[in-house]
Amino acid sequence: MYDTYVSAFSTRYCSKEMQFLFSAQKKHSTWRKLWVILAESEMELGLNVTSAQVNELRAATDNIDFARAEELERRLRHDVMAHVHAYGEQCPNAAGIIHLGATSCYVTDNADIIIYKEALDLIAEKLASVIRGLRGFALEWKALPTLGFTHFQPAQLTTVGKRAALWLQDFIGDLAEIEYRASNLRPRGAKGTTGTQASFMELFDGDGNKVKALDKLIAEKMGFESSIPVTGQTYSRKIDFEVVSALAGLAQSASKFATDMRLLSHLKELEEPFESKQIGSSAMPYKRNPMRCERICALARYLINDLLNPAMTAATQWLERTLDDSANRRVAMSEAFLCADAILNVLSSVTSGLQVYPKVIEKHVKEELPFMATENIMMSAVKRGGNRQELHERIRVHSVAAGNTVKRDGLPNDLIDRIAADPLFGLTREDILQQMIPEHYTGRAAEQVTEFIENIVDPALQKYSAANVPTTELTV
């Protein structure tokens, strides 16, 4: 393997469960199951297919001779027909009825939908696990005051838990979108070469009701209530775009979270897990680089850009179908899911071990709180008989001077001392310090966290069990 290119998704980032869903074994065993479903349904509707033939096909669904199929494809230059022939060689009694009335997209498109559905369900389980971890974090730190930032400049206070609720809200939206896409997927069904079902009309001697019944029966045997009502040779490639859109939406939220964590790591307020033997830099032994969050951002960038592939494929399909979708989809669709899986694996490891440094957070709050308390200080002075407009101007002057003391001279914020020494305010230093309680400046942040989790997060998590999530350890 060391002299051949191997995808980093396979060697470094992805879970075995997601890799299996996009493996050759999963794909081609699903093709064979679809051929069994087709033959069995045609038999049940009266065509000359026997139960012995169906049973022979069913017995060989997972026993695939890939070497023989590859040999046949080199000769035939057609992957579906290569597998038809390889399957027929294993099932000689049923060889003549495999793929009866079907076009290649009967197996390729239907199998893709089955695999996408299973992959979306796995993504949803993993995302729910991430949400569950952030839920606990938000509740634990819902009341701890911290600097809020706009433009990455200190703004009004918020709380650590409230900020986590912002991350949670994005992920809850992603979960809803992924669930929606999974629940609304429909297979192509049995539609024939250009979607007209003409081949099946021929097989059933013009009996349209039986053709409709075949399409419905096949969809139900695949695990769906119904198939897509109308198709060309393929299902509309907009479906691929919609699926990858949901995954790219998750990537956006993950990148936002990871970017925030990288900023907070710089401030030394929050950190991702850092293992005892972990090396942050080959040259600087003291470094604690946020490498997991950086990896999330890197993978998210790839997935967000991958969305352009199904968008262009959907836009450039000709009439009932053109084959320039095929090679692109083999790469773009599978890697979208693999990338989403990789992001969630790293995301789970980060959110399950977030480190909070309250003393650093408190220090930063104290450094900026005098500026944020100026309105309350002004109101106290007005109550003592001061003029609001004159006080506002004086606070502006003192704030600029205190800011220069901090930024130009590198000294502590002395705004409180400046105001206490100004007779216009009529306030002692002790009077002003009574306004310096951080919890008085976080509004309803703690209550918002509790309400959001009770009303939105917990209902969204009800259908998911932590026991269902495959455990994935980061290998690098």
N, C-alpha and C positions, 0 to 999 in steps of 0.2 A: 504493500500500500504506500510505501514511502517514495516510490518512483512514479506514482500516478496521482493526478489531482483528485482530491477528495474534498467535498464541501465542508466548510467549517461548521455548518449547521449539524452535520452528522458527527464530526469528531469532537466538537467543543461545546456546542450550545444547546442542542435539542434533546428532549426526552425520548426515551425508547418508544413510548406510546405513540407520540406524534410521528416519529420516523416510520413506525410500522404502518400507520394509516396511509402513508404515501410510498410504501414499498411496492416492489414488483409483485410480491406474494399477495398482498392485500388487493392490489389492482386486478390482477389476472384471476385470482380466485373469485373476486366479485363478478368479473365477466362471466366466468363459468356458472356461477349461481344465477346470473341473469339468463343465460342460455337454458338452464334447468327450468327457471320460472316460465320462460317462453314456451318451451316444449310441453311442460305440464299444463299450462293454461290452454294451449292449442288442443291438447288431448281432451281436456275437460269440456271444451266447446265443440268436440266432434271431429276434429281432424284425425288423419290416419297416423297417429303417434301412439305408441304402446307404453304401458306402465313399465315394462321391462327396459325399454329404451331410456325412459326418464330416470329409472333407478340406476342404470349403468352410468348415466351422466352425473347423477348426484354423488355417486360413490367416488368419483374422480375429481371433484371440485377443487380440492386442496392439493392433489398430487400432480403438480405441474412439472413437466420436463422442459425447463427453461432453455437448456442447451439445444434441444430439438426445435423449439419455437424460434430461437435466434437463427439457427441454420436455415429454417424455412423462410424467415423474413429476409435473409440475405438474397435468397433466390426469388421470392415473390414480390419483394419491395412493398409489402402491405402487412402491417402488424396484426390487424384483426384477422385477416385470412390465414396468416401464419399460425395464430393460436386456434383458429377453427380446425385447421388440418392437424395440428398437434393433438388437440382434444379428440378429434375423430380417430386418430391412430390408437389412442388409449381406449376409445369406446367404439369399436368397429361396428357393433350392432346399431348404434345410434348415430353414426357418422353422417348418414344421409339426411337426418332431420335437424341437425344443429344449425342454428341461425335461420330457420325457415321463415321466409317472408321479411326478414329484418335487414336493416342497413347497418353499417359499422357503428353509427352513432347510437344505435340501440344499446350496445354494450358500453361504448366510451362515455357518452353523455349521462346515461343512467347511473353508471358506476361512479362517475365524478360527483353527481348529486348525493349519492349514498355516502361517499367518503367525506364530502364537504359537511354533510349533516353531522356525522360522527365527530369530525374535527371541530366543528363549531361547539358541539356539546362538551368536548374536552376543554376547549378554550374557556367556555362559560364556567365549568367547574373550577378551573385554576384561577380565573378572575374572581370568582366568589371567595376563594380562599384568601386572595390578596385583600379583598374588601373586608373580610372577617378580621384579618390581622390589623388593618388600619382602624377598624371600628374600635377595637380594644385600646389602641394607642390614643385615639381621639378622646375616648372617655377618660382615660387615665390622666391626660394632660389638658382637659377641657377648661380648667380655671387658671392655668399658669400664664400670667401676663407676659407678653413678648412684644417686641417692636413689630408693628406692621410697616410694610414698605410699599410706596408707590414710586415708580421710576427707579427703584432700588435706593430710594432716599427715605430716611425715617419719616413715617407718617403717624397716625394715631395708633394706639396700642390695640392689639388683638390678643388671642391666646394661642398657645401651641396647638391645643386640640381643635380650635376653630379653623386654624390653617389646614390641619389634617382633614377637616370636614370638607374643605374646598377640593382637596384631592379626591376624597371619597365621592363627592358629588359627580365629578367627571367619570370616575370608574363605574358608578351606578348607572349613569347614562350609557356607557359603553356596554355594560351587561344587558341592559334592556334592548339595545340595538342588536347585539349578537343573538339574544334569545328570539327577537322578532325575525331576523333573517333565517335562523335555524327552523323556526316553526312554520315559516312561509315557503320553504323550499318545496318544490314539486319536481318529480322526475319527468323526463321526456316521454316515457311510456312507449307504446308501440305505434309509431306514426308513419313508418315507411321511409322511402328514399328522400322525398322532398316534403314530407309532412302531410301528404294527402291520404295516406293509408291505402293507396291503390293496390299494393301487393297483397295486403290482407283481404281486401275486397275480392281479389282474384281467388285467394285460398278458400274463402268462405262463400264462393259462388254468388257474390253480390249481396250477401246478407249483412247489411249495415249494422243491424242490432248486435250481431255476433262480433263484429269488428269493434264496436263501442264496448261491448262486454269484455273483450280481450284486453283492451287498453286499461279499463278499470281494474280488471282482475290482476293484471301485471303490477299496476301501481300498488294495490293492496298487499300483494305478496312481497313487494319491496318494503312495505311498512309505511306507506303513505295513503291518505284518504283518496287522492285522485292524482292525475297527471296534469301537466301543463296543457291548457285547452288547444292551443295552436302552436305549431312549430314549423320551421323550414326543415332542412336536413338536420340542423342542430337546434337545441333550445336557444333562446335569445341570449347573446353574450352579455347583455346588460345584467343578467343574473350574476355573472362572475364579478362584474364591477360592483354590484351591490354587496356581495359577500366580502370582497376585499376592502370595500369602503368601511365596513364594520370593523375589520381588523386594523385598518389604518387609523380609524378613530381611537382605538385602544392605544395604538402607538403614539398618537398625539398626547393623550393623557399621561402615558407612562413617561414620555419625554419631558412634559411639564413638571411632573413630580420629581424626576431625576435631576432636572435643571435646578429646581428649587433646593433640592438636597445638596447639590454642589455649591450653591451660594451660601447656604446655611453652614455647610462644612467649612467654607472659607472663614465664616464668622466664628467658628468653633462653638456654635450653639447646638447643632445636631450633627450626627455622623451615621454613616452606614456601618454595618458590622465590620470589624477589623480583627482578623485572627491573630493568635499569639505568635505564630511563625511567619506571618505574612510580611512580604517585603514591599515597601511603598515605592522605592526607587533604587536602581542599580548603583547610583552615584551618591545619593543623599539618604543615609540610613534613617534619618529622623522623619522622613516623609510619610504621611498617611493619606495618600491620594484616594479620592472617591471613585475607584476604578469600576465598581459595579454600576454605579449610577452613570458613569461615562459610557460604559458598555450599553446600558439601556438606551442612552441618547444615540449612540452609533447605530444600533440595530433599528431603532425607531425611524431614524433618517432613511434607512434602506427601505423599510416597509412603506413609509409614506410615499416615497418615490416610486415604489413598485405599483402603486395604484394607477399610475399612468398606463401601465401595460393593458389591463382589462378595459380601461377607458378607450384606448386606441383600437383594441380588438373589436369592441362593440361598435365603434364608429365606422370601421372599415370593412365590415362583412358585406359581401356582395349578394344581393338578392336572397336566394334560399341558402347559400353557403359558399364560402371559399376557404381553401385549406391553409391560408396563411395565418389562421388562428392557432393551428395545432402545435407547432414547435414552440411558439411563444407561451401558450398555456401550460405546456409540460413543465416549463421552468417557473413562470410567474405565479401560477396558482399554488403550486406545491410550496414554493419558497415563501409565499405570503403567510401560509399557515405555519411553516417551520419557524419563520422569523417571529411571528406572534407568540408561538410557544416558547422560543428562546427568551423573548422579552419577559414573559410571565415567570419563567424559571428564575431569572435574576431578580425581578421585582419581588417575588415571594421571599427570596433570601434577604433582601433589604428590609422589607416592611415587617418581617418577623423578628428583626433584631435591631431596630432603630435605637440609637444612643442619644440621650438628652442630657445637656449640661446646664442645669438650672442656675448655677452660680454665674456662669458667663452670661446667660440670658438676663439675669437680674442686674448684672453690671452694665450691660448695654442699655437696659431700660432706665437705670438711674442716670446714666449720662445724658439721655435725651428727654427725660421726663420734665425737667424744668421748662423746656420749650412748650411741651404739650399741655402743661398746667397753666399756661399764661392766661387763658380765657377764664378759668376758675379764679385765679389770683385777681384778675381785673374785676370780676363780679364782687369779690369780697371787698375790694377797695371802694367800689361804687356804693355798696351797702353802708360803708362808713362815711359817705358823703362826697366821694370823689366824682369827677366828671369823666364819663365813659370815653369821650373822644380824646381828651387830653391824656388819659391813662393809656389808651390804645397806642398813641404816638410814642409815649415814653417807653412802653414795653417794646415797641418796634426798635427803638434806638438801643435799648439795653440788650435786646436779643442779637442784633447785629454785632454789637461790641463783644458779647459773650461768645458768639460764634467765631469771631476773629481770634479770641483768646484760645479757643480750642484748636482751630485749624492753622492759624499762623504761628502761634507761640507754643503749641503743643501742651498747653496747661489745662487743668480740669475746668469744667463748665462752672462759671461763677455767677450765673444769672440770678440765682437766689440771693446772693450777697449784694448784688447791684440793686435789686428791687428793695431789699430790706433797708438799704442805706439811703433810699430816695424818699424824702419826707412826703412827696405827693401821694404816695400810696398809704401811708399811715399804718404799715404792717410790720410786725417784728419778724425776725427770722423764724421763730417758733410758729407764728401764725402761718407763714408760707409753707413750712414743712408739713403742716397738717393737710396741705393740698397734695403732698407728694406720696400718696398711697396708690400704687399702680392698679390695684383692683377696682378703684373708682373710675378708671378710664377704659375699661374693657366692655362697657355696655352690657348687652345680653349675650355675649359670646358663649359663655358656659351653658346658658339655657338653650341657645340655638343648637349647640352640639347635641345635647340630650334629646331635644325635640326632633331633630333631623334623624338621629339614629332610631328613635322609637317609631317615627312615622314613615320613614323612607327606607332606611338601611335594613332594619330587621325584617320587614315584610319581603324585601327583595331577596333576602338570604334564606327564607323559610324552606324553599324547595331544595336547598343544597346541604349536603352533609359533609363535614370535614373528613369523614372516613372514606369518601369516594374519590378524594384527590390523590393521584399518584405522587409519591414522594420522589422528588428530584434533587439530587445533590449536585452542586456546581463542581465540575471537574477541573475548571481553571478559574 
